[in-house]
């Protein structure tokens, strides 16, 4: 915990908006939600599909400030710091998915969840791996080589999907190389089951192109610090964003935009959207000097990782504790409070918004006490 360092307001707002929306889409009262709050079924991209890559982009933005300290450190100390932070974030994610370490047994009691049934990868784990590898690349390699390696990751991943996916259908749900690789390395018991069978949208292989989201965020952060508050700088950011979106749509003809296997075209599309949104925020906040509305989002932006983790842990326990036979506290709150007020999709959204505001109130209290949780 520490006092807040020097901040760049548009980046704080961008980070805060990402966390805010992430909590809303992760905690609907029911599965009956408005279309934009759902992930695309497979190919394609909804606003919800842009949340996680934007979080990774924001991680890169933050690195453009935090990695300044590395210049005064020897290489061994830098590597140790990067690995320590990577391991800590990864462990937080792994333990979060293992919580509460017990489950309801068939006999009505509790039984310990064996480590063999735990999910290894996930959101925080991907953040950890992408942060660690991107930080090592940026610290030890010249900028031109970092960009070259990033391009190689995107093109190489495309080649892997095409070469090792199911012949004739390499980008399908059951035929993609990501599924085959994760099953071979981790086994079905350690994979996410949300698709109705073992498949992890945060798998090992699909983490490779996600590193580029962090790299793009880092160099965007550097550019904003140097030219971000000028009309020329904002125009350049927006122009690059438009170009990336066009390239992504062209690439989509051969490699579909797909969040669940994190295709390379999806990376370009998400970074392009992030650049346009950041350009708009800088224009409104810094060039037009309209910042009175930003306070709500900066609460999330100052403690992003902690508030995300808090939201997930709260949901885990709301689902774990029972309000009645076969009814979790989470479901009971929705059925008896929100659905009577606004049935269906509206009530589900209201549940999510109220839950988000609960997390925000914790962030507001931390900010008022000037407590900022760093990993």
ABEGO torsion letter per residue (X at the ends): XBBBBBBBAAAAAAAAAAAAAAAAAABBABABBBAAABBBABBEBBAAAAAAAAAAAAAAAAAAAAAAAAAABBAAAAAAAAAAAAAAAAAAAAAAAAOAGBBBBAAGBBBBBBAAABBABEAAAAAAAAAAAAAAAAAABBAAAAAAAAAAAAAAAAAAAAAABBBGBAABAAABAAAAAAAAAAEAAABBAAAGBBBBAABAAAAAAAAAAAAAAAAAAAAAAAAAABAAAAAAAAAAAAAAAAAAAAAAAABBBBAAAGBAAAAAAAAAAAAAAAAAAAAAAAAAGBAAAAAAAAAAAABAAAAAAAAAAAAAAAAABBABBGBBAAAAAAAAAAAAABBEAAAAAAAAAAAAAAAAAAAAAAAAAGBBBBX
